[in-house]
Amino acid sequence: MMMRQVQALKQEFDIVDEWVSFESHPETPADGVSLESRFSSATREAMMERLSEMGVPYGITFASHERLSNSRLALEASEFAREQGKFHSFHNAVFRAYFT
């Protein structure tokens, strides 16, 4: 996935990556909300098409979603993983579980 490209760049260049967590939709209820209630059918289709195109160079096939999830617990868990020195593996696992 994308982490492979980041790792390759880190080997070639003297860079340090720092992932910053943020809630893009903090108003989303804990059980999520249907994408249909937030976006028109045409907008959802266009978003999915664009996301699929963006994943191709990285070998990522994105799954289709019907709900926009609340990410607060995942963000809290990622900060715990960071404190334990396991952020990158946690991030990769959650990314694959949610998006693919």
C-alpha positions as CSV (number, residue, x, y, z in Angstrom):
1,M,0.0,0.0,0.0
2,M,1.0,3.6,0.4
3,M,3.3,2.8,3.3
4,R,5.5,0.9,0.9
5,Q,6.1,4.1,-1.0
6,V,6.7,6.0,2.2
7,Q,9.2,3.4,3.4
8,A,11.0,3.5,0.0
9,L,11.3,7.3,0.2
10,K,12.6,7.1,3.8
11,Q,15.4,4.8,2.6
12,E,16.4,7.1,-0.2
13,F,16.0,10.4,1.6
14,D,16.6,11.7,5.1
15,I,12.9,12.2,6.0
16,V,10.8,11.7,9.1
17,D,7.1,11.1,8.7
18,E,4.6,12.1,11.3
19,W,1.0,11.1,10.9
20,V,-1.4,13.6,12.3
21,S,-4.9,12.4,13.3
22,F,-8.0,14.5,12.8
23,E,-11.7,14.1,12.7
24,S,-13.0,15.2,9.3
25,H,-16.6,15.0,10.4
26,P,-16.8,15.2,14.2
27,E,-20.6,15.8,14.0
28,T,-21.1,12.3,12.7
29,P,-23.1,10.2,15.3
30,A,-21.3,7.3,17.0
31,D,-23.2,4.8,14.9
32,G,-22.4,6.7,11.7
33,V,-24.7,8.1,9.1
34,S,-25.8,6.9,5.6
35,L,-23.9,8.4,2.8
36,E,-27.2,8.8,1.0
37,S,-28.3,11.3,3.6
38,R,-25.1,13.4,3.0
39,F,-24.5,13.1,-0.7
40,S,-26.5,12.8,-3.9
41,S,-26.2,9.5,-5.9
42,A,-24.2,11.3,-8.6
43,T,-21.8,12.7,-6.0
44,R,-21.3,9.3,-4.3
45,E,-20.6,7.7,-7.6
46,A,-18.1,10.4,-8.6
47,M,-16.4,10.2,-5.2
48,M,-16.1,6.4,-5.5
49,E,-14.8,6.6,-9.1
50,R,-12.2,9.1,-8.1
51,L,-11.1,7.1,-5.1
52,S,-10.8,4.0,-7.2
53,E,-8.6,5.9,-9.7
54,M,-6.4,7.2,-6.9
55,G,-5.9,3.7,-5.5
56,V,-4.6,2.1,-8.8
57,P,-1.0,3.3,-8.6
58,Y,-0.7,1.9,-5.1
59,G,-2.5,-1.4,-5.7
60,I,-5.4,-0.4,-3.5
61,T,-8.9,-1.5,-4.4
62,F,-11.3,0.5,-2.3
63,A,-14.5,-1.1,-1.0
64,S,-17.8,0.6,-1.5
65,H,-19.4,2.0,1.6
66,E,-23.0,2.9,2.4
67,R,-22.3,4.7,5.7
68,L,-20.0,7.4,6.8
69,S,-18.4,6.2,10.1
70,N,-17.6,8.1,13.1
71,S,-13.8,7.8,13.5
72,R,-13.3,9.0,17.1
73,L,-12.6,5.6,18.6
74,A,-10.2,4.7,15.8
75,L,-8.4,8.0,16.4
76,E,-8.2,7.4,20.1
77,A,-6.9,3.9,19.5
78,S,-4.3,5.2,17.0
79,E,-2.9,7.6,19.7
80,F,-2.7,4.7,22.1
81,A,-0.9,2.6,19.4
82,R,1.5,5.6,18.9
83,E,2.3,5.6,22.6
84,Q,3.1,1.9,22.4
85,G,5.4,2.4,19.4
86,K,3.0,0.6,17.1
87,F,1.3,3.4,15.2
88,H,2.3,2.4,11.7
89,S,1.2,-1.2,12.0
90,F,-2.1,-0.1,13.6
91,H,-2.6,2.6,10.9
92,N,-2.1,0.0,8.1
93,A,-4.4,-2.5,9.7
94,V,-7.2,0.0,10.3
95,F,-6.8,1.5,6.8
96,R,-7.1,-2.0,5.2
97,A,-10.0,-3.0,7.4
98,Y,-12.1,0.1,6.7
99,F,-11.2,1.1,3.2
100,T,-10.6,-2.2,1.5
